[in-house]
Amino acid sequence: MADLAVIGILMVSMGFVMWIGHVLAGMVGAADDRPEGGR
C-alpha cells in the first residue's frame, strides 16, 4: 500500500505541476496575444 500511496502522490504532484504550467502558458499567451498558441 505504501508503494501505491507514493505513486499516487507522484501522479498528483506531476498533474499539479502540469496544470500550473498550462495556466502560466495561457497567461503568457494571453499577454503576448499570439494566435498560434497550441494548447
PDB file of N, CA, C and O in Angstrom, chain B, residues numbered from 101:
ATOM      1  N   MET B 101       0.832  -1.211   0.000  1.00  0.00           N
ATOM      2  CA  MET B 101       0.000   0.000   0.000  1.00  0.00           C
ATOM      3  C   MET B 101       0.861   1.253   0.000  1.00  0.00           C
ATOM      4  O   MET B 101       0.479   2.278  -0.565  1.00  0.00           O
ATOM      5  N   ALA B 102       2.014   1.170   0.629  1.00  0.00           N
ATOM      6  CA  ALA B 102       2.888   2.349   0.667  1.00  0.00           C
ATOM      7  C   ALA B 102       3.328   2.717  -0.753  1.00  0.00           C
ATOM      8  O   ALA B 102       3.399   3.894  -1.109  1.00  0.00           O
ATOM      9  N   ASP B 103       3.624   1.677  -1.564  1.00  0.00           N
ATOM     10  CA  ASP B 103       4.057   1.968  -2.938  1.00  0.00           C
ATOM     11  C   ASP B 103       2.935   2.663  -3.707  1.00  0.00           C
ATOM     12  O   ASP B 103       3.181   3.619  -4.442  1.00  0.00           O
ATOM     13  N   LEU B 104       1.705   2.181  -3.534  1.00  0.00           N
ATOM     14  CA  LEU B 104       0.576   2.808  -4.235  1.00  0.00           C
ATOM     15  C   LEU B 104       0.421   4.257  -3.784  1.00  0.00           C
ATOM     16  O   LEU B 104       0.132   5.134  -4.597  1.00  0.00           O
ATOM     17  N   ALA B 105       0.613   4.508  -2.495  1.00  0.00           N
ATOM     18  CA  ALA B 105       0.481   5.876  -1.986  1.00  0.00           C
ATOM     19  C   ALA B 105       1.542   6.772  -2.622  1.00  0.00           C
ATOM     20  O   ALA B 105       1.248   7.892  -3.039  1.00  0.00           O
ATOM     21  N   VAL B 106       2.776   6.274  -2.694  1.00  0.00           N
ATOM     22  CA  VAL B 106       3.862   7.079  -3.289  1.00  0.00           C
ATOM     23  C   VAL B 106       3.562   7.352  -4.757  1.00  0.00           C
ATOM     24  O   VAL B 106       3.746   8.473  -5.232  1.00  0.00           O
ATOM     25  N   ILE B 107       3.096   6.320  -5.486  1.00  0.00           N
ATOM     26  CA  ILE B 107       2.782   6.505  -6.910  1.00  0.00           C
ATOM     27  C   ILE B 107       1.649   7.525  -7.064  1.00  0.00           C
ATOM     28  O   ILE B 107       1.692   8.382  -7.947  1.00  0.00           O
ATOM     29  N   GLY B 108       0.639   7.423  -6.199  1.00  0.00           N
ATOM     30  CA  GLY B 108      -0.472   8.365  -6.279  1.00  0.00           C
ATOM     31  C   GLY B 108      -0.007   9.793  -6.016  1.00  0.00           C
ATOM     32  O   GLY B 108      -0.412  10.723  -6.713  1.00  0.00           O
ATOM     33  N   ILE B 109       0.844   9.960  -5.007  1.00  0.00           N
ATOM     34  CA  ILE B 109       1.354  11.304  -4.683  1.00  0.00           C
ATOM     35  C   ILE B 109       2.160  11.848  -5.861  1.00  0.00           C
ATOM     36  O   ILE B 109       2.025  13.019  -6.217  1.00  0.00           O
ATOM     37  N   LEU B 110       2.992  11.007  -6.463  1.00  0.00           N
ATOM     38  CA  LEU B 110       3.800  11.457  -7.606  1.00  0.00           C
ATOM     39  C   LEU B 110       2.889  11.861  -8.763  1.00  0.00           C
ATOM     40  O   LEU B 110       3.111  12.890  -9.400  1.00  0.00           O
ATOM     41  N   MET B 111       1.865  11.054  -9.034  1.00  0.00           N
ATOM     42  CA  MET B 111       0.952  11.372 -10.141  1.00  0.00           C
ATOM     43  C   MET B 111       0.228  12.682  -9.871  1.00  0.00           C
ATOM     44  O   MET B 111       0.097  13.515 -10.767  1.00  0.00           O
ATOM     45  N   VAL B 112      -0.244  12.871  -8.639  1.00  0.00           N
ATOM     46  CA  VAL B 112      -0.958  14.105  -8.302  1.00  0.00           C
ATOM     47  C   VAL B 112      -0.024  15.309  -8.410  1.00  0.00           C
ATOM     48  O   VAL B 112      -0.411  16.352  -8.937  1.00  0.00           O
ATOM     49  N   SER B 113       1.207  15.165  -7.909  1.00  0.00           N
ATOM     50  CA  SER B 113       2.158  16.283  -7.963  1.00  0.00           C
ATOM     51  C   SER B 113       2.500  16.614  -9.412  1.00  0.00           C
ATOM     52  O   SER B 113       2.582  17.788  -9.775  1.00  0.00           O
ATOM     53  N   MET B 114       2.701  15.587 -10.245  1.00  0.00           N
ATOM     54  CA  MET B 114       3.015  15.835 -11.657  1.00  0.00           C
ATOM     55  C   MET B 114       1.837  16.521 -12.340  1.00  0.00           C
ATOM     56  O   MET B 114       2.026  17.455 -13.119  1.00  0.00           O
ATOM     57  N   GLY B 115       0.620  16.058 -12.048  1.00  0.00           N
ATOM     58  CA  GLY B 115      -0.557  16.679 -12.646  1.00  0.00           C
ATOM     59  C   GLY B 115      -0.681  18.136 -12.216  1.00  0.00           C
ATOM     60  O   GLY B 115      -1.038  18.998 -13.019  1.00  0.00           O
ATOM     61  N   PHE B 116      -0.382  18.410 -10.934  1.00  0.00           N
ATOM     62  CA  PHE B 116      -0.464  19.782 -10.434  1.00  0.00           C
ATOM     63  C   PHE B 116       0.560  20.664 -11.140  1.00  0.00           C
ATOM     64  O   PHE B 116       0.254  21.792 -11.527  1.00  0.00           O
ATOM     65  N   VAL B 117       1.792  20.141 -11.308  1.00  0.00           N
ATOM     66  CA  VAL B 117       2.846  20.909 -11.990  1.00  0.00           C
ATOM     67  C   VAL B 117       2.435  21.176 -13.437  1.00  0.00           C
ATOM     68  O   VAL B 117       2.621  22.282 -13.944  1.00  0.00           O
ATOM     69  N   MET B 118       1.871  20.152 -14.106  1.00  0.00           N
ATOM     70  CA  MET B 118       1.443  20.334 -15.499  1.00  0.00           C
ATOM     71  C   MET B 118       0.321  21.370 -15.571  1.00  0.00           C
ATOM     72  O   MET B 118       0.279  22.177 -16.499  1.00  0.00           O
ATOM     73  N   TRP B 119      -0.605  21.347 -14.575  1.00  0.00           N
ATOM     74  CA  TRP B 119      -1.701  22.309 -14.575  1.00  0.00           C
ATOM     75  C   TRP B 119      -1.153  23.729 -14.388  1.00  0.00           C
ATOM     76  O   TRP B 119      -1.593  24.664 -15.058  1.00  0.00           O
ATOM     77  N   ILE B 120      -0.180  23.882 -13.462  1.00  0.00           N
ATOM     78  CA  ILE B 120       0.427  25.201 -13.235  1.00  0.00           C
ATOM     79  C   ILE B 120       1.097  25.672 -14.521  1.00  0.00           C
ATOM     80  O   ILE B 120       0.957  26.831 -14.911  1.00  0.00           O
ATOM     81  N   GLY B 121       1.832  24.759 -15.186  1.00  0.00           N
ATOM     82  CA  GLY B 121       2.497  25.124 -16.445  1.00  0.00           C
ATOM     83  C   GLY B 121       1.468  25.541 -17.488  1.00  0.00           C
ATOM     84  O   GLY B 121       1.689  26.490 -18.240  1.00  0.00           O
ATOM     85  N   HIS B 122       0.338  24.828 -17.535  1.00  0.00           N
ATOM     86  CA  HIS B 122      -0.704  25.160 -18.507  1.00  0.00           C
ATOM     87  C   HIS B 122      -1.275  26.545 -18.217  1.00  0.00           C
ATOM     88  O   HIS B 122      -1.483  27.339 -19.134  1.00  0.00           O
ATOM     89  N   VAL B 123      -1.529  26.834 -16.938  1.00  0.00           N
ATOM     90  CA  VAL B 123      -2.081  28.142 -16.563  1.00  0.00           C
ATOM     91  C   VAL B 123      -1.078  29.249 -16.889  1.00  0.00           C
ATOM     92  O   VAL B 123      -1.449  30.288 -17.436  1.00  0.00           O
ATOM     93  N   LEU B 124       0.199  29.022 -16.550  1.00  0.00           N
ATOM     94  CA  LEU B 124       1.221  30.035 -16.833  1.00  0.00           C
ATOM     95  C   LEU B 124       1.349  30.237 -18.338  1.00  0.00           C
ATOM     96  O   LEU B 124       1.473  31.371 -18.802  1.00  0.00           O
ATOM     97  N   ALA B 125       1.321  29.142 -19.106  1.00  0.00           N
ATOM     98  CA  ALA B 125       1.429  29.255 -20.565  1.00  0.00           C
ATOM     99  C   ALA B 125       0.239  30.046 -21.109  1.00  0.00           C
ATOM    100  O   ALA B 125       0.399  30.865 -22.014  1.00  0.00           O
ATOM    101  N   GLY B 126      -0.955  29.802 -20.558  1.00  0.00           N
ATOM    102  CA  GLY B 126      -2.124  30.542 -21.008  1.00  0.00           C
ATOM    103  C   GLY B 126      -1.992  32.025 -20.684  1.00  0.00           C
ATOM    104  O   GLY B 126      -2.361  32.873 -21.497  1.00  0.00           O
ATOM    105  N   MET B 127      -1.470  32.343 -19.504  1.00  0.00           N
ATOM    106  CA  MET B 127      -1.277  33.740 -19.125  1.00  0.00           C
ATOM    107  C   MET B 127      -0.272  34.400 -20.056  1.00  0.00           C
ATOM    108  O   MET B 127      -0.500  35.510 -20.535  1.00  0.00           O
ATOM    109  N   VAL B 128       0.845  33.715 -20.313  1.00  0.00           N
ATOM    110  CA  VAL B 128       1.881  34.276 -21.189  1.00  0.00           C
ATOM    111  C   VAL B 128       1.325  34.435 -22.600  1.00  0.00           C
ATOM    112  O   VAL B 128       1.568  35.448 -23.255  1.00  0.00           O
ATOM    113  N   GLY B 129       0.574  33.427 -23.072  1.00  0.00           N
ATOM    114  CA  GLY B 129      -0.003  33.505 -24.416  1.00  0.00           C
ATOM    115  C   GLY B 129      -0.966  34.678 -24.512  1.00  0.00           C
ATOM    116  O   GLY B 129      -0.968  35.393 -25.514  1.00  0.00           O
ATOM    117  N   ALA B 130      -1.792  34.889 -23.478  1.00  0.00           N
ATOM    118  CA  ALA B 130      -2.740  35.996 -23.492  1.00  0.00           C
ATOM    119  C   ALA B 130      -1.979  37.319 -23.449  1.00  0.00           C
ATOM    120  O   ALA B 130      -2.380  38.284 -24.099  1.00  0.00           O
ATOM    121  N   ALA B 131      -0.882  37.372 -22.687  1.00  0.00           N
ATOM    122  CA  ALA B 131      -0.106  38.607 -22.575  1.00  0.00           C
ATOM    123  C   ALA B 131       0.564  38.912 -23.915  1.00  0.00           C
ATOM    124  O   ALA B 131       0.588  40.061 -24.356  1.00  0.00           O
ATOM    125  N   ASP B 132       1.110  37.872 -24.562  1.00  0.00           N
ATOM    126  CA  ASP B 132       1.774  38.086 -25.854  1.00  0.00           C
ATOM    127  C   ASP B 132       0.751  38.262 -26.970  1.00  0.00           C
ATOM    128  O   ASP B 132       1.054  38.839 -28.014  1.00  0.00           O
ATOM    129  N   ASP B 133      -0.478  37.753 -26.739  1.00  0.00           N
ATOM    130  CA  ASP B 133      -1.545  37.867 -27.739  1.00  0.00           C
ATOM    131  C   ASP B 133      -1.113  37.220 -29.047  1.00  0.00           C
ATOM    132  O   ASP B 133      -1.180  37.833 -30.112  1.00  0.00           O
ATOM    133  N   ARG B 134      -0.663  35.957 -28.946  1.00  0.00           N
ATOM    134  CA  ARG B 134      -0.242  35.231 -30.143  1.00  0.00           C
ATOM    135  C   ARG B 134      -1.361  34.276 -30.566  1.00  0.00           C
ATOM    136  O   ARG B 134      -1.762  33.433 -29.764  1.00  0.00           O
ATOM    137  N   PRO B 135      -1.875  34.375 -31.782  1.00  0.00           N
ATOM    138  CA  PRO B 135      -2.956  33.478 -32.219  1.00  0.00           C
ATOM    139  C   PRO B 135      -2.480  32.043 -32.385  1.00  0.00           C
ATOM    140  O   PRO B 135      -3.275  31.115 -32.238  1.00  0.00           O
ATOM    141  N   GLU B 136      -1.192  31.837 -32.689  1.00  0.00           N
ATOM    142  CA  GLU B 136      -0.681  30.490 -32.923  1.00  0.00           C
ATOM    143  C   GLU B 136      -0.272  29.837 -31.600  1.00  0.00           C
ATOM    144  O   GLU B 136       0.844  29.333 -31.471  1.00  0.00           O
ATOM    145  N   GLY B 137      -1.185  29.848 -30.616  1.00  0.00           N
ATOM    146  CA  GLY B 137      -0.898  29.198 -29.327  1.00  0.00           C
ATOM    147  C   GLY B 137      -1.465  27.793 -29.345  1.00  0.00           C
ATOM    148  O   GLY B 137      -2.671  27.619 -29.522  1.00  0.00           O
ATOM    149  N   GLY B 138      -0.621  26.786 -29.165  1.00  0.00           N
ATOM    150  CA  GLY B 138      -1.084  25.388 -29.218  1.00  0.00           C
ATOM    151  C   GLY B 138      -2.164  25.113 -28.201  1.00  0.00           C
ATOM    152  O   GLY B 138      -3.337  25.410 -28.426  1.00  0.00           O
ATOM    153  N   ARG B 139      -1.755  24.535 -27.063  1.00  0.00           N
ATOM    154  CA  ARG B 139      -2.743  24.172 -26.038  1.00  0.00           C
ATOM    155  C   ARG B 139      -2.775  25.262 -24.977  1.00  0.00           C
ATOM    156  O   ARG B 139      -3.537  25.165 -24.016  1.00  0.00           O
TER     157      ARG B 139
END
